Amino acid sequence: MSDERSLALEELRSWTRAREYWDRALEYLKLARAASDPDVQSRFVAIARHYRMLADTEERGAEHKGAERRSRNGTVMGASVPVAPLAMTGRLIRPHIVELVIPKGS
């Protein structure tokens, strides 16, 4: 496999992992919302935050890999057009997550 193709595959895998982490974060926020015990709610929210951090890290890694890959050939999709910085950003795959706030003692 060519170096270019290998970098593209790694970038795609990072985007996929980021999306999976966002999905897990949403699942845990839903579990927190449904839990009646405040300790359980807090634990689920903490787990969701960890998954969100993992997703952010994967997105940054994918953005870096994509920028590196595009800078190596200086083109977008094989055209002789200069690459715009961060032309593809992971923020496009990020689901809208509203921070779950659980009042103390509820």
C-alpha positions in Angstrom: 0.0 0.0 0.0 1.3 3.4 -0.9 2.3 5.9 1.8 -0.4 8.3 0.6 -3.0 5.6 0.8 -1.8 4.4 4.2 -2.1 8.0 5.6 -5.6 8.4 4.2 -6.7 5.1 5.7 -5.3 6.1 9.1 -7.1 9.4 8.9 -10.4 7.6 8.1 -9.9 5.3 11.0 -9.4 8.3 13.3 -12.6 9.9 12.1 -14.5 6.6 12.6 -13.1 6.3 16.2 -14.1 9.9 16.9 -17.6 9.3 15.8 -17.8 6.1 17.9 -16.6 8.0 20.9 -19.2 10.7 20.4 -21.9 8.0 20.1 -20.8 6.5 23.4 -20.8 9.9 25.1 -24.4 10.5 24.0 -25.4 7.0 25.3 -24.0 7.7 28.7 -25.7 11.1 28.9 -29.0 9.4 28.1 -28.3 6.9 30.8 -27.5 9.7 33.2 -30.7 11.5 32.4 -32.7 8.3 33.0 -31.0 7.3 36.3 -32.8 8.3 39.5 -29.8 7.9 41.8 -27.6 11.1 41.9 -24.5 9.1 42.3 -25.2 7.0 39.3 -26.1 10.1 37.3 -22.7 11.7 38.3 -20.9 8.5 37.3 -22.5 8.4 33.9 -21.8 12.0 33.2 -18.2 11.5 34.2 -18.0 8.6 31.7 -19.6 10.7 29.0 -17.0 13.4 29.6 -14.2 10.9 29.2 -15.6 9.7 25.9 -16.0 13.3 24.8 -12.3 13.9 25.5 -11.4 10.8 23.5 -13.5 12.0 20.6 -11.8 15.4 20.7 -8.4 13.8 20.7 -9.2 11.5 17.8 -10.6 14.5 15.8 -7.4 16.5 16.4 -5.4 13.5 15.3 -7.5 13.0 12.2 -7.2 16.7 11.3 -3.4 16.5 11.7 -3.1 13.4 9.6 -5.3 14.9 6.9 -3.3 18.2 6.9 0.0 16.2 6.7 -1.3 14.0 3.9 -2.5 17.0 1.9 0.6 19.0 2.5 2.8 16.2 1.2 1.2 16.4 -2.3 0.1 20.0 -2.1 -3.2 19.3 -3.7 -6.8 18.6 -2.9 -8.1 15.4 -4.6 -5.2 15.4 -7.1 -5.9 18.9 -8.4 -3.1 21.5 -8.6 -4.9 23.8 -6.2 -3.2 24.9 -2.9 -4.6 23.2 0.1 -6.6 25.4 2.4 -5.7 24.9 6.1 -8.1 22.5 7.8 -10.3 22.2 4.7 -11.9 19.1 6.3 -12.7 19.5 10.0 -14.0 16.9 12.4 -16.5 19.4 13.7 -18.7 18.3 10.8 -19.2 14.9 12.4 -19.6 16.1 16.0 -23.1 15.6 17.3 -24.7 18.5 19.2 -24.1 17.7 22.8 -25.6 19.9 25.5 -23.9 19.5 28.8 -26.1 17.6 31.2 -26.4 19.5 34.4 -27.8 17.5 37.3 -28.7 19.6 40.4 -27.1 18.5 43.7 -29.5 16.7 45.9 -32.0 15.9 43.2 
